[in-house]
Amino acid sequence: MPKHKVPVSITNIPPTSTCFLTDLIPPEIRDRTLRQLLIKRSPIVIRYIRPRGTPGEPENRYYISTHREHPHHPGYVHDRAKHRWVPSPLRFTALLQTCKLINTEATQVLYGSNEFSVCDEETLMGFLKMPGAGKLAIQKVRITGYYFSMLDRPTFWNSVLPLTNLRTITIAHSRLCERSFPRVSLEELQRLVMPLMKSLSASYDMQGLTASPVDVLQVQADFCEACNCTCEVRHKWPNGGKCPKPSTDRLAFDERHVELVRSVKGTLENSLRRVNLDSEQQPKKAVRRRLRG
């Protein structure tokens, strides 16, 4: 039969659904199910794998994990009972690969309702550079490392500007302590966080939130050798050494920690005050430019 005379088939059967999860399960139940599956009690660790066997200096591949993994054993976790590396279980992030709607809903729950932990600021910067808009929903970040701080560099604070939903950045006490290793001063910190204060203030006002950007920087009461010791030795790196007669005083550390938290909050308040003052003066400056023109 010629092609132009082939009859066209007609059917009354409706097309099948693209995803039974979106058609048969109400949005409220989907949201509750996703929260039970994706919200973790402990912080989700951001790790990276350094590719091998490639010429030059390859970029690290960042991923999130809730298991104890090692960069040299990707895809495996260490079984303490068997004392060997075994294949890692199925990742909970596989749920994001079902369909577009589930991916959108699960991404908001995964990144917006969990706390993410990184060993240093460089790891967080590399993770945020990876493609994917879901990371912009991150609200809680915890930096657990003690060395190689990048708090004094504008590149770190500029890298977190896209996180308009950010609520807290938890940093160890020793990273901000002036008695311990050399860190960023509070005067310099006030200047560096001004763009972040401006971005978060505008985002909070647009969303109608009562939260204040001043509370975004939290100081964790970790062990600080300089604040926890009562000797007269200056615990400064690299000139300072170990304490000859260590004598810890927990009450003294608690007082110094409260003082540091108060100083950091005052620094952020001054930074936010300057941001508000600049925003009020911008219309006046624009009027002056028009009059001069």
C-alpha positions as CSV (number, residue, x, y, z in Angstrom):
1,M,0.0,0.0,0.0
2,P,1.4,3.5,-0.8
3,K,2.6,5.5,2.1
4,H,0.0,8.3,1.5
5,K,-2.8,5.8,1.8
6,V,-1.8,4.2,5.1
7,P,-4.6,4.8,7.6
8,V,-3.7,6.7,10.7
9,S,-4.4,4.8,13.9
10,I,-6.8,6.4,16.3
11,T,-7.0,5.5,20.0
12,N,-9.0,6.7,22.9
13,I,-6.6,5.5,25.6
14,P,-5.1,8.4,27.5
15,P,-1.4,8.8,27.6
16,T,0.4,7.2,30.6
17,S,1.7,9.3,33.4
18,T,5.3,10.3,33.4
19,C,5.8,9.7,37.1
20,F,3.4,8.0,39.4
21,L,4.9,9.8,42.4
22,T,3.7,13.2,41.2
23,D,0.2,12.0,40.1
24,L,-0.9,9.6,42.8
25,I,0.8,11.1,45.9
26,P,-0.4,14.5,47.2
27,P,2.3,17.3,47.6
28,E,1.9,17.3,51.4
29,I,2.7,13.5,51.6
30,R,5.6,13.9,49.2
31,D,7.1,16.7,51.3
32,R,6.8,14.6,54.4
33,T,8.3,11.6,52.8
34,L,11.2,13.6,51.4
35,R,11.9,15.1,54.7
36,Q,12.1,11.7,56.4
37,L,14.4,10.4,53.7
38,L,16.7,13.4,53.2
39,I,17.0,15.2,56.5
40,K,19.9,13.8,58.5
41,R,20.6,14.2,62.2
42,S,24.3,14.8,61.8
43,P,25.9,17.3,59.4
44,I,26.4,16.2,55.8
45,V,30.1,16.2,55.0
46,I,31.3,17.8,51.8
47,R,34.2,15.8,50.4
48,Y,36.3,15.8,47.3
49,I,38.2,13.4,45.0
50,R,41.4,14.3,43.3
51,P,41.4,12.6,39.9
52,R,44.5,10.6,39.0
53,G,46.2,9.7,35.8
54,T,45.3,13.0,34.0
55,P,47.9,15.5,32.7
56,G,48.3,18.9,34.4
57,E,46.6,19.8,37.6
58,P,43.0,18.4,37.4
59,E,40.3,20.0,39.4
60,N,38.8,18.2,42.4
61,R,35.4,16.6,42.2
62,Y,33.2,17.5,45.1
63,Y,30.4,15.5,46.5
64,I,28.3,15.1,49.7
65,S,28.3,12.1,51.9
66,T,27.0,10.8,55.2
67,H,29.4,7.8,55.4
68,R,33.0,7.5,56.4
69,E,34.9,7.6,53.2
70,H,38.5,8.2,52.1
71,P,39.6,10.2,49.0
72,H,41.8,7.3,47.9
73,H,38.9,4.8,48.0
74,P,36.0,6.4,46.1
75,G,32.8,4.4,46.2
76,Y,33.9,2.4,49.3
77,V,33.4,2.8,53.1
78,H,35.5,1.3,55.8
79,D,33.7,-1.5,57.7
80,R,34.9,-1.5,61.3
81,A,33.6,-5.0,62.0
82,K,35.3,-6.5,59.0
83,H,38.3,-4.2,59.1
84,R,38.3,-3.7,55.4
85,W,36.9,-1.5,52.6
86,V,33.5,-2.5,51.4
87,P,31.3,-1.0,48.6
88,S,29.3,2.0,49.9
89,P,25.5,1.6,50.3
90,L,23.1,3.3,48.0
91,R,23.3,7.0,48.2
92,F,20.2,8.9,49.4
93,T,20.9,11.5,46.6
94,A,19.8,9.0,44.0
95,L,16.3,10.2,44.7
96,L,17.2,13.4,42.9
97,Q,17.5,11.5,39.6
98,T,13.9,10.4,39.3
99,C,12.1,13.3,37.5
100,K,12.3,17.1,37.3
101,L,9.5,17.7,39.8
102,I,10.9,15.3,42.4
103,N,14.4,16.7,41.8
104,T,13.2,20.2,42.5
105,E,11.3,19.3,45.7
106,A,14.0,17.0,47.0
107,T,16.8,19.5,46.3
108,Q,15.0,22.2,48.4
109,V,14.7,19.7,51.3
110,L,18.2,18.3,51.0
111,Y,20.1,21.6,50.8
112,G,17.6,23.7,52.8
113,S,17.0,21.5,55.8
114,N,20.4,20.0,56.5
115,E,23.7,21.3,57.9
116,F,26.7,20.9,55.8
117,S,30.2,20.4,57.2
118,V,33.5,21.2,55.5
119,C,37.1,20.9,56.6
120,D,38.1,24.3,55.3
121,E,36.9,27.3,53.3
122,E,38.6,26.1,50.1
123,T,36.5,23.0,50.0
124,L,33.3,25.0,50.4
125,M,34.4,27.4,47.6
126,G,35.1,24.5,45.2
127,F,31.7,22.8,46.0
128,L,29.8,26.0,45.3
129,K,31.6,26.4,42.0
130,M,30.2,23.1,40.7
131,P,27.2,23.3,38.4
132,G,23.7,23.0,39.9
133,A,21.4,25.6,41.4
134,G,20.3,23.4,44.3
135,K,23.3,24.4,46.4
136,L,22.0,27.9,46.6
137,A,19.3,26.7,49.0
138,I,21.9,25.9,51.7
139,Q,21.1,27.5,55.0
140,K,23.6,26.0,57.5
141,V,27.4,25.6,57.0
142,R,29.9,24.4,59.6
143,I,33.7,24.8,59.1
144,T,35.5,22.2,61.2
145,G,39.2,22.7,60.4
146,Y,41.7,24.6,62.4
147,Y,44.5,25.5,60.0
148,F,44.9,27.2,56.6
149,S,42.1,29.7,57.3
150,M,40.8,31.9,54.5
151,L,38.6,34.2,56.6
152,D,41.0,37.1,55.8
153,R,40.5,36.7,52.0
154,P,37.7,38.5,50.1
155,T,37.5,35.5,47.7
156,F,35.9,33.3,50.4
157,W,33.3,35.9,51.5
158,N,32.5,36.6,47.8
159,S,32.0,32.9,47.1
160,V,29.1,32.6,49.7
161,L,27.3,35.7,48.3
162,P,25.0,33.5,46.1
163,L,23.7,31.7,49.3
164,T,20.9,34.1,49.8
165,N,19.1,31.7,52.1
166,L,22.1,31.3,54.4
167,R,21.2,31.4,58.1
168,T,24.4,30.3,60.0
169,I,28.1,29.8,59.3
170,T,29.6,28.1,62.3
171,I,33.3,28.7,62.8
172,A,35.6,27.3,65.5
173,H,36.7,29.6,68.3
174,S,40.4,29.2,67.5
175,R,39.9,30.5,64.0
176,L,38.7,33.9,65.3
177,C,40.7,34.0,68.6
178,E,43.3,36.7,68.8
179,R,45.2,34.8,71.4
180,S,45.7,31.7,69.2
181,F,47.1,31.3,65.7
182,P,47.1,34.5,63.5
183,R,43.6,35.0,62.2
184,V,41.6,37.8,60.7
185,S,41.2,40.8,62.9
186,L,37.7,42.0,63.9
187,E,38.3,45.3,62.1
188,E,39.2,43.5,58.9
189,L,36.3,41.1,59.4
190,Q,33.9,44.0,59.6
191,R,35.0,45.2,56.1
192,L,35.0,41.7,54.5
193,V,31.4,40.8,55.6
194,M,29.8,44.0,54.4
195,P,28.8,42.5,51.0
196,L,27.4,39.4,52.7
197,M,25.4,41.6,55.2
198,K,24.0,43.6,52.3
199,S,23.0,40.5,50.3
200,L,21.4,38.7,53.3
201,S,19.6,41.8,54.5
202,A,18.0,42.3,51.0
203,S,17.1,38.6,50.8
204,Y,15.5,38.5,54.3
205,D,13.5,41.6,53.6
206,M,12.2,40.2,50.3
207,Q,11.2,36.9,51.9
208,G,9.6,38.7,54.9
209,L,11.8,37.0,57.5
210,T,12.3,38.2,61.0
211,A,15.9,36.8,61.2
212,S,18.8,39.2,61.3
213,P,22.0,38.8,59.3
214,V,23.9,39.7,62.5
215,D,23.3,36.1,63.7
216,V,24.7,34.4,60.6
217,L,28.2,34.0,62.0
218,Q,28.3,31.6,64.9
219,V,31.4,30.8,67.0
220,Q,31.7,27.2,68.2
221,A,33.2,26.6,71.7
222,D,35.9,24.2,70.6
223,F,39.2,23.6,72.4
224,C,41.5,26.7,72.2
225,E,44.9,26.1,73.7
226,A,45.6,29.8,74.2
227,C,42.3,30.6,76.0
228,N,42.2,27.3,77.9
229,C,45.7,27.6,79.4
230,T,46.6,29.8,82.4
231,C,50.4,30.0,81.8
232,E,52.1,33.1,80.5
233,V,53.5,31.5,77.3
234,R,52.2,33.1,74.1
235,H,50.6,30.4,72.0
236,K,51.4,32.0,68.7
237,W,52.4,30.1,65.7
238,P,55.1,29.6,64.6
239,N,57.1,31.5,67.3
240,G,55.2,30.0,70.2
241,G,55.8,26.5,71.6
242,K,54.1,24.0,73.7
243,C,53.2,25.0,77.2
244,P,55.9,23.8,79.7
245,K,53.4,23.5,82.5
246,P,50.0,23.1,81.1
247,S,47.2,24.2,83.4
248,T,43.7,24.4,82.0
249,D,41.0,26.6,83.4
250,R,37.6,25.9,81.9
251,L,35.9,28.9,83.6
252,A,38.5,31.3,82.1
253,F,37.9,29.8,78.6
254,D,34.1,30.2,79.0
255,E,34.5,33.8,79.9
256,R,36.8,34.4,76.9
257,H,34.5,32.6,74.6
258,V,31.5,34.7,75.7
259,E,33.7,37.8,75.2
260,L,34.7,36.6,71.7
261,V,31.0,35.9,70.7
262,R,30.0,39.3,71.9
263,S,32.9,41.0,70.0
264,V,32.0,39.1,66.8
265,K,28.3,40.0,67.1
266,G,29.2,43.6,67.7
267,T,31.4,43.6,64.6
268,L,28.6,42.3,62.4
269,E,26.2,44.8,63.9
270,N,28.6,47.6,63.0
271,S,28.9,46.2,59.5
272,L,25.1,46.0,59.0
273,R,24.8,49.5,60.4
274,R,27.2,50.8,57.7
275,V,25.3,48.9,55.0
276,N,22.0,50.5,56.1
277,L,23.6,53.9,56.2
278,D,25.0,53.5,52.7
279,S,21.6,52.3,51.4
280,E,20.0,55.5,52.8
281,Q,22.6,57.7,51.3
282,Q,22.5,56.2,47.8
283,P,19.2,58.1,46.8
284,K,20.7,61.3,48.1
285,K,23.9,60.8,46.0
286,A,21.8,60.0,42.9
287,V,19.9,63.3,43.3
288,R,23.1,65.2,43.7
289,R,24.5,63.7,40.5
290,R,21.4,64.7,38.6
291,L,21.5,68.2,39.9
292,R,25.2,68.5,38.9
293,G,24.5,67.1,35.5
